[in-house]
């Protein structure tokens, strides 16, 4: 089962001191404060004390204590023996149950297993969310798994992941669309191979549309490469997400995945591979 960090609500609340998306008030109020406290709990699987929590959400200790009390009554938070607060079992139960029952997870699970069994490498199903990809499902092989930084519910920059570039190729049809998507942002550069310009990204997306798959040649993590193809779970023409096979470059080189891409497409489509 995935770890607590797999449901990283803090990814949506990365700076709880700046909650302008939720309220115009200078300080958190009411339900916003409770949500911010819940998000901060997700950042601390080993627990967090009351004073530290109050500083993190920029609120007085009494009001943070009331928010924690409300979460504890709902089973969404608990306090362990050292007086530190962690996410509660009821919250985890609901999160895991929801994830396991999601239609896309149910439909993609046998596909991921087939790919994982065939290549003996980690496989992902991810969707696009603004400048990031969100991992909806992940499966590691039973033995020899590559422990990648990706987690279910976690995010990575779309422009330097195979799943992200694959989905961007379907949503950004021309250079003008790419430039609008980049806007005034500076594209992250996790490795020296990452694409960092709108021109370079546009050229890469054009290549992806032409060949029907996307590559990550150690662009997001050194020593790790990926090949991704579209997944049509909800529509025959618009991808619901992307599925990738990821592995250590020395063990599963990109050339090996490219040479077998017709089999990957077939498995994702629910067909027998050639």
N, C-alpha and C positions, 0 to 999 in steps of 0.2 A: 504494500500500500504506500501511496505517496506520503511524504513527510508533511508536517504542519506548514512548512514554508511553501508547499506546493500551491496553497491557496493564498496568494500574496496580495491581500487587499491593499497593502501599503504601496503597491505599484500604482494604484489609482490615487493615492493620497501621499505622494512622495514628499511633500512639504506641508505638514499639517499646520505650520504657522501661517501659511498663505492660503486661505480658503475662499478666495474671491469667487471661485466658480459656484460656491454654495451659498454664500451670504455676503452682503455688503457691509455687515457689521464688522468693527475692528477686532472683535473677539468672538470665539465660537459660542453659540447659544443652543440650548435645547438639544434636539435630535442631532444637530451637526456635531456637537461635542461628543455625544455618545458614539457616533460613527467614527469620529477621529480617534477616540480612545480605542475602539475596536480595531481600527487599522493599525494603530501603534502597537497593540498587543501582538498582531501578526508579524511584526518586525522583531519580536523578542521571544523566540521559542524557549529560551532558558529563563524567561520571566523578567519582569520590570517592576521596580518599586514605585510607590506612590509619588515620592518627590521627583524622581526621574520622569515619570509619566506627566506630571504637572508641567515640568519644564518643556517636555516634548510638544505638548499641545497648547502651551502658553496660556494656561488657565490656573486659577487658584486651587490649592489642594482640596478644600472642602467640596468644590463643585466637581472636581475630577473624581473624588471619592464617591459622590452620589452617582456619577455616571457608571463607575465600576460596580457599585451596588446594584444598579438596574441590570447591568449585564450579568452579574452573578445570579440574580433572581431568575433570569431567563436561561441560565445554564451556558451562557456564551462566554463567561469568564470564571476563573476559579483562582484561589489563593493557595499556594503550596506552603509547606512547612516553614520556609524561611521568610514568609511574609510577602513574597513577590507574586505578581499576577501573571497568569498565562491564559491562553484561549481555553475555553471550557469544552468538555466532551460533547455536549449537546450541539454546540456550534460545529464541531468537527464532524459529528454524525450527519448533520443536515448537509454540510458542504460535500462530503463524500457521496452521500446518497443522491444528491442532486446531480453531481458530476457523472456518476455511474448510470443514471437514468436518462441523461440527455440524449435525444434522438441521434445527434451526430456522433456521439461517443459510441452508442450501441451499434450504429451502422459501420463505423470505421474500425471497430475493434478486431473483427476477423481479418480485415485487410492488413492491419499493422502486424498481426500475428504471422500471417503468411509471409510478409516481407522480412520480419525479424527472423523467422525460421530459415528463410532462403539465404540471407546474407550474414546472419550471425552478428548483426550490428543494431544500434539503436535506431528506432523509427519514431517519427513525430507526425501529428496532425495539427496544423496551425491555421489561424485566421488572421486577417488584416484588421488592425485597429489604428487608424491614423498613421503616425510615423513608425509604428511598431507592429510586430507580430505577437500574437498571444497563443501559447501552446495549449491546445484543448486536450490532447492525449499524447502519451509517450509510452513506449514499450522498450525495455532493455532485454537483451537475450539472457537466458538462464545462466550462462557461463561466459566469462570474458567480456562483460559489459563495459563499454566506455562511459565513464562517469562525466557526462557533459554538464555544463552549467545550466542548461535548460531544465525547467520544472513545469509541471502542469499548472497553468494559471500565470506563469512567468512571462516575461517579455524580452524581446531583443530588437535591435534596430532592423527595420524591414529592408533597408537598402544594402545590407551586407550579409543577409541570410538567404539561402536558396528558396525557402518557403516564401519569404517576404518579396524577393525579386520576382518570383513566379506570379504572385498575386498582383504586384504592382504592374507587371506586363499586361495584365488583363484590365486594369483600371486606369492606366495612364497611356493612352494610345499614341501620343505624339510628344514632341519636345516641349510644346507650350504647356501641356498638362503636367509634364515632369517638373518644369520650372515653377509652376503654380504650387505643386505639392511640396517642393523644397522650400519655396518662399524665401524668407530671410534667414532661415536656419543654417547653421554650419553642420554638415553631415558628420556624424561621429566616425571615428577611425579606430576601431578596436584592434586592428592589425595593420601592418604596412601594406597589405594587399587590398584593403577596403576601398571601395569607390567613394570619392568625396566630392564629386562635382556633378552638376545637373547634366552636363554634356556626356560625361562618362556613364552616368546612370541611364540616360536615354539610349545610348548606343547598346548598352547591355540588355535593356528591355526589348529592343528591336531584335537582337539575336535570340532571345528567349522565345519571342513570338514565332520566329522562323523555325526553330528546331523543336519547340513543344516541351521543353524542360528547362530547369534553371540549375545553376551550379553555385556552390560556395567553395571556392578554392582557398581554404584557410583565411577567409575574409572576416570571420567573426571570432574564431578561436584558433590560435596557432596550432598546427598539427592536426586539425580536424577539418574534413571536407564533407560535403553533402550534395546529393542530387535530389531535386524536388519535381514533382509532377502535379497537375491540378486534380482535385477531387470534386466530382459533380454529384454531391449527395442530395441536393434539393432541386436542381435544374439541369437539363441536358446541355445548356449553352453557357451558363454562368457558374464558375467554380464557387463552391461553398467554402473552400479552403484549399490547402496544399498539403501533400504528404511527402515526407523526405526520408531518405536513408542516410544516416550519418555514421562516419567511422574515422578511425585514425588514418591519416594519409599514408603511413608506411604499410599499414595492414590491408586497407581497402582503398587503393588509389582511385581517383576519379575515372581514369580510363576503364577500369573494370566495371564501374557502374554505368558509364556511357555505353559501353559495348553491350550491356544487358538491359538498356532502357526500354526496349520493346516488351520485355518480360515485366518490368516494373509497371508500365502502362496497363498491361493486361491484368495484372493482379489488382491494381487499383480499380479497374473497370469491372472486376468480379469475373474475369475470364481465366481460362487456363493459360499459363505462360507458354510461349513457343519453346 
